[in-house]
Amino acid sequence: MNDRATTVEGVRRTNLGEVLRLVHHGGPRSRAVITAETGLNRSTVSDLVSRLAEAGLVREHGPDPTRRVGRPSPIVAPSPDVVALGVNPEIDAVEIGAVSLGGAIRLRERIAVDRPGVDEVVELVARTVEVWRTGDLQGCRIVGAGVAVPGLVRTEDGVVRLAPHLQWRDVDIAGPLERSLGMPVVVGNDASFGARAERLFGAAREHGDVVYLNGGASGIGGGLILHGRLIGGEGGYAGEWGQTTASLTDASDRRVDGGVLEDEVNRARLVHAAGLVAPDDAQLAGALSASDDAIAEAGRQRRILAATLGNAVNVLNPSMIVLGGFLGSLRDVDRDAFDDEVRARALAASAENLELASAALGADRLLIGAADAAMQRLLADPLG
């Protein structure tokens, strides 16, 4: 193949990926809108959409009813039969989801298990996917899997350097899972994947500078997006908000001498104060205003969290802060009061355009983010 042919084919692959990425991240849109968004001519877009449809990656249906002038333009939508897997091992369960192109959860399962090891996670995922392949996902194309780990994950090879609550240290889960499933596997920090999901499909879709904090049973993690790019840092470990020193404005709020943020803003403390046993996030959220002990503990944690976020606003000047998991529940006790407190803790200029939100994707955010990471190879070369 000569250089020109190679160049032409490379451009075609890039354009195919751009069109598929548009409908995956942005949702169904007409050929006319794709033409406008890509800057490609109409005949090129028609050819690209036809190729993607032939490959089973997109589907076309009725014309856009709002288009009043000229020939009606068909709507291009991502195929729900192209899926990636999202996996989230936690200290009390392994969650597994099948996520379609477009970011919709097609299937999910939560398997209760106490501090699963790598071998146990691989076995549970393989067993679940085998059932899905002969059942609800029969005939679907599974393009890969993403694993959202509550810990430090090295970017270059996906090795989990440390997941303290799972008691994992320097372990490889990508290799064993790839061999078991027979598909590519990517591994990343759970909160970074949550940030990715909320930026692409959730509360922060319209924002390029985002601070995301996720609160779960294993502690607090987070992600940082600047100018639309997820920031991983030199080794991929950026976003460990839970390990920062807790910001206390009242010394009486301290519960752990020398404690870090996740020692003080802590899901287990809320559960205990609310008098619950193994609640999900929705049950916990409903109990935070139900008793004096729960109200007092939620108030203490809200003060510490607001002070921490005020520092983040001063350092990073985000346009959006998104709180996931039990952190979103803390904000939701009184959203206006919490948001005002965060702004009061920050410089006025840094906070003047700041928005805060609880995670829009709820319990799906980590699975969607992990699955989207697994989609990237397909999006880079849809027909490869």
TORLO-501099 format. One line per field, with one value per residue (C-alpha): residue in three letters; x, y, z; residue number from 1. Coordinates in steps of 0.05 Angstrom, whole numbers. Layout:
! TORLO-501099
type = (Ala,...);
u = (X,...);
v = (Y,...);
w = (Z,...);
seq = (NUM,...);
END
This chain:
! TORLO-501099
type = (Met,Asn,Asp,Arg,Ala,Thr,Thr,Val,Glu,Gly,Val,Arg,Arg,Thr,Asn,Leu,Gly,Glu,Val,Leu,Arg,Leu,Val,His,His,Gly,Gly,Pro,Arg,Ser,Arg,Ala,Val,Ile,Thr,Ala,Glu,Thr,Gly,Leu,Asn,Arg,Ser,Thr,Val,Ser,Asp,Leu,Val,Ser,Arg,Leu,Ala,Glu,Ala,Gly,Leu,Val,Arg,Glu,His,Gly,Pro,Asp,Pro,Thr,Arg,Arg,Val,Gly,Arg,Pro,Ser,Pro,Ile,Val,Ala,Pro,Ser,Pro,Asp,Val,Val,Ala,Leu,Gly,Val,Asn,Pro,Glu,Ile,Asp,Ala,Val,Glu,Ile,Gly,Ala,Val,Ser,Leu,Gly,Gly,Ala,Ile,Arg,Leu,Arg,Glu,Arg,Ile,Ala,Val,Asp,Arg,Pro,Gly,Val,Asp,Glu,Val,Val,Glu,Leu,Val,Ala,Arg,Thr,Val,Glu,Val,Trp,Arg,Thr,Gly,Asp,Leu,Gln,Gly,Cys,Arg,Ile,Val,Gly,Ala,Gly,Val,Ala,Val,Pro,Gly,Leu,Val,Arg,Thr,Glu,Asp,Gly,Val,Val,Arg,Leu,Ala,Pro,His,Leu,Gln,Trp,Arg,Asp,Val,Asp,Ile,Ala,Gly,Pro,Leu,Glu,Arg,Ser,Leu,Gly,Met,Pro,Val,Val,Val,Gly,Asn,Asp,Ala,Ser,Phe,Gly,Ala,Arg,Ala,Glu,Arg,Leu,Phe,Gly,Ala,Ala,Arg,Glu,His,Gly,Asp,Val,Val,Tyr,Leu,Asn,Gly,Gly,Ala,Ser,Gly,Ile,Gly,Gly,Gly,Leu,Ile,Leu,His,Gly,Arg,Leu,Ile,Gly,Gly,Glu,Gly,Gly,Tyr,Ala,Gly,Glu,Trp,Gly,Gln,Thr,Thr,Ala,Ser,Leu,Thr,Asp,Ala,Ser,Asp,Arg,Arg,Val,Asp,Gly,Gly,Val,Leu,Glu,Asp,Glu,Val,Asn,Arg,Ala,Arg,Leu,Val,His,Ala,Ala,Gly,Leu,Val,Ala,Pro,Asp,Asp,Ala,Gln,Leu,Ala,Gly,Ala,Leu,Ser,Ala,Ser,Asp,Asp,Ala,Ile,Ala,Glu,Ala,Gly,Arg,Gln,Arg,Arg,Ile,Leu,Ala,Ala,Thr,Leu,Gly,Asn,Ala,Val,Asn,Val,Leu,Asn,Pro,Ser,Met,Ile,Val,Leu,Gly,Gly,Phe,Leu,Gly,Ser,Leu,Arg,Asp,Val,Asp,Arg,Asp,Ala,Phe,Asp,Asp,Glu,Val,Arg,Ala,Arg,Ala,Leu,Ala,Ala,Ser,Ala,Glu,Asn,Leu,Glu,Leu,Ala,Ser,Ala,Ala,Leu,Gly,Ala,Asp,Arg,Leu,Leu,Ile,Gly,Ala,Ala,Asp,Ala,Ala,Met,Gln,Arg,Leu,Leu,Ala,Asp,Pro,Leu,Gly);
u = (0,29,37,-23,-69,-44,-57,-127,-144,-118,-161,-221,-209,-203,-267,-304,-281,-303,-373,-380,-354,-405,-465,-434,-420,-471,-530,-571,-566,-584,-536,-545,-522,-463,-443,-445,-408,-352,-343,-342,-384,-451,-430,-371,-416,-465,-410,-382,-451,-465,-399,-414,-484,-457,-410,-469,-443,-499,-571,-611,-685,-738,-720,-714,-786,-760,-725,-774,-732,-701,-696,-709,-645,-645,-626,-562,-561,-509,-526,-549,-521,-449,-429,-370,-366,-356,-330,-324,-295,-310,-299,-369,-388,-368,-412,-413,-449,-459,-460,-483,-454,-486,-472,-536,-533,-562,-550,-520,-509,-484,-452,-442,-373,-326,-260,-253,-184,-164,-177,-246,-263,-241,-282,-345,-340,-326,-385,-432,-411,-418,-491,-503,-472,-522,-579,-593,-530,-537,-520,-486,-415,-375,-315,-277,-280,-260,-245,-256,-212,-216,-141,-78,-72,-9,-28,26,6,-57,-22,-59,-4,-47,-120,-116,-188,-186,-116,-88,-16,22,-28,-46,-120,-120,-79,-120,-186,-164,-146,-211,-257,-218,-223,-182,-185,-168,-159,-165,-182,-256,-266,-228,-276,-333,-307,-302,-375,-403,-363,-386,-457,-477,-478,-415,-429,-426,-363,-290,-260,-288,-271,-303,-304,-332,-349,-357,-347,-272,-264,-259,-227,-235,-219,-197,-215,-180,-197,-237,-181,-179,-115,-80,-13,56,39,-37,-48,-78,-144,-132,-173,-187,-114,-108,-107,-177,-196,-228,-254,-274,-226,-285,-303,-240,-249,-181,-116,-76,-131,-140,-204,-233,-222,-267,-316,-333,-391,-385,-392,-456,-484,-469,-500,-562,-569,-569,-540,-510,-553,-547,-535,-609,-626,-570,-590,-661,-636,-589,-645,-683,-650,-611,-547,-551,-565,-506,-457,-481,-472,-401,-381,-414,-372,-307,-325,-345,-279,-241,-278,-266,-191,-201,-236,-179,-126,-161,-216,-265,-332,-364,-357,-393,-402,-417,-437,-450,-417,-475,-522,-487,-497,-570,-588,-591,-562,-567,-535,-479,-464,-464,-415,-367,-369,-358,-296,-266,-242,-300,-269,-253,-324,-365,-382,-378,-434,-442,-481,-493,-474,-528,-513,-522,-498,-484,-428,-368,-392,-407,-339,-302,-340,-328,-253,-259,-294,-235,-201,-265,-275,-204,-212,-284,-271,-203);
v = (0,68,126,163,103,94,168,165,103,135,197,152,115,181,207,142,147,219,204,144,185,239,192,153,213,262,218,207,262,273,267,342,356,309,345,412,386,352,402,345,349,315,259,241,238,195,146,144,132,76,42,46,19,-39,-56,-57,2,51,48,98,112,163,233,291,317,387,395,436,457,411,336,302,279,209,202,164,128,83,9,-18,-86,-62,-64,-60,-88,-47,-80,-49,-92,-63,-87,-117,-135,-139,-100,-118,-81,-85,-15,-1,49,113,101,64,8,-54,-104,-101,-149,-138,-199,-194,-217,-196,-164,-204,-222,-217,-291,-286,-223,-257,-319,-279,-235,-294,-334,-275,-257,-330,-329,-262,-284,-342,-300,-226,-209,-264,-235,-174,-152,-144,-100,-101,-91,-36,-48,10,-4,36,49,71,44,54,83,50,-22,-21,-53,-38,-10,-4,-15,-14,-31,-92,-109,-110,-88,-91,-138,-149,-159,-140,-200,-254,-222,-215,-288,-309,-266,-267,-191,-128,-102,-33,-18,50,85,81,155,175,132,165,233,209,185,249,292,253,231,264,328,359,349,423,436,431,445,397,372,306,272,202,174,100,43,44,118,180,186,235,260,325,349,411,440,377,328,279,292,230,258,229,158,161,170,241,252,219,271,224,223,299,330,343,416,430,499,476,433,399,367,324,250,222,255,269,239,250,271,201,188,247,248,175,132,82,139,162,91,83,150,133,65,27,-40,-47,6,26,99,114,85,123,188,180,169,230,274,221,225,275,232,228,302,320,273,296,368,355,320,374,428,390,373,445,471,420,440,513,498,461,521,567,521,496,547,495,514,452,408,340,297,223,168,188,256,273,251,298,356,337,346,420,436,511,518,470,505,573,547,522,589,625,584,604,669,707,713,638,619,670,622,558,506,446,383,313,258,251,179,153,82,72,123,77,22,72,105,39,14,79,71,1,31,75,24,16,92,101,51,29,-20,-45);
w = (0,-19,29,1,8,79,94,64,105,168,157,145,210,247,218,233,305,309,285,331,390,376,380,438,483,455,440,376,325,253,195,186,257,250,186,223,284,246,191,140,77,72,25,70,131,92,74,146,176,125,143,217,206,164,221,270,311,296,275,235,245,225,204,252,260,277,209,169,109,57,55,123,157,189,262,277,344,378,375,443,422,426,500,546,616,679,742,812,868,937,1008,1012,941,868,820,747,692,617,587,516,468,490,564,584,634,600,656,725,783,854,886,961,982,1038,1014,949,923,850,836,867,827,762,777,794,732,686,714,708,637,615,638,604,538,532,559,557,517,466,398,428,414,478,462,528,603,651,725,774,835,900,903,867,796,754,687,645,659,702,762,827,870,933,948,1024,1041,994,1020,949,938,872,839,766,754,680,657,692,672,599,597,630,587,522,513,528,599,626,700,734,799,814,828,766,726,763,743,671,672,703,654,592,611,677,718,688,614,599,640,623,692,743,813,829,897,908,976,985,1034,1020,1033,990,921,866,797,766,697,668,600,585,601,659,697,723,744,731,751,747,822,822,857,924,961,1018,1038,1045,1114,1140,1140,1207,1224,1294,1335,1369,1302,1302,1315,1296,1318,1256,1214,1139,1105,1098,1172,1189,1131,1134,1111,1169,1220,1186,1184,1258,1277,1236,1271,1205,1185,1115,1081,1008,992,983,1052,1084,1051,1078,1149,1155,1180,1219,1288,1330,1326,1250,1243,1288,1252,1183,1204,1229,1165,1121,1156,1143,1071,1055,1082,1041,978,991,989,924,893,912,883,820,804,775,744,773,834,832,894,888,936,1008,996,950,1006,1055,1006,994,1068,1051,983,985,1054,1035,969,1003,1056,1002,967,1034,1046,978,949,920,851,847,868,829,772,813,808,854,840,866,818,766,749,819,832,758,753,766,720,664,672,672,611,573,585,555,494,476,431,391,386,362,305,297,240,265);
seq = (1,2,3,4,5,6,7,8,9,10,11,12,13,14,15,16,17,18,19,20,21,22,23,24,25,26,27,28,29,30,31,32,33,34,35,36,37,38,39,40,41,42,43,44,45,46,47,48,49,50,51,52,53,54,55,56,57,58,59,60,61,62,63,64,65,66,67,68,69,70,71,72,73,74,75,76,77,78,79,80,81,82,83,84,85,86,87,88,89,90,91,92,93,94,95,96,97,98,99,100,101,102,103,104,105,106,107,108,109,110,111,112,113,114,115,116,117,118,119,120,121,122,123,124,125,126,127,128,129,130,131,132,133,134,135,136,137,138,139,140,141,142,143,144,145,146,147,148,149,150,151,152,153,154,155,156,157,158,159,160,161,162,163,164,165,166,167,168,169,170,171,172,173,174,175,176,177,178,179,180,181,182,183,184,185,186,187,188,189,190,191,192,193,194,195,196,197,198,199,200,201,202,203,204,205,206,207,208,209,210,211,212,213,214,215,216,217,218,219,220,221,222,223,224,225,226,227,228,229,230,231,232,233,234,235,236,237,238,239,240,241,242,243,244,245,246,247,248,249,250,251,252,253,254,255,256,257,258,259,260,261,262,263,264,265,266,267,268,269,270,271,272,273,274,275,276,277,278,279,280,281,282,283,284,285,286,287,288,289,290,291,292,293,294,295,296,297,298,299,300,301,302,303,304,305,306,307,308,309,310,311,312,313,314,315,316,317,318,319,320,321,322,323,324,325,326,327,328,329,330,331,332,333,334,335,336,337,338,339,340,341,342,343,344,345,346,347,348,349,350,351,352,353,354,355,356,357,358,359,360,361,362,363,364,365,366,367,368,369,370,371,372,373,374,375,376,377,378,379,380,381,382,383,384);
END
